[in-house]
């Protein structure tokens, strides 16, 4: 069974639509989103592997965290 996190993918979708790229997100960007502690920590640290394990869409991870991927 594939783990999918709607709140996690929702915030990543909003950032991707705004063409935002980040190494990590800020507390201000997470405000108002219904995220679990593990999801918040992964977004705040830019932990790509953890985001994937928590159910973030790989395409959205790549779009938002593009600076963390080598060219």
Helices and strands as residue ranges (DSSP letters): H 6-17, H 27-30, H 37-45, H 48-53, H 58-64, G 66-68
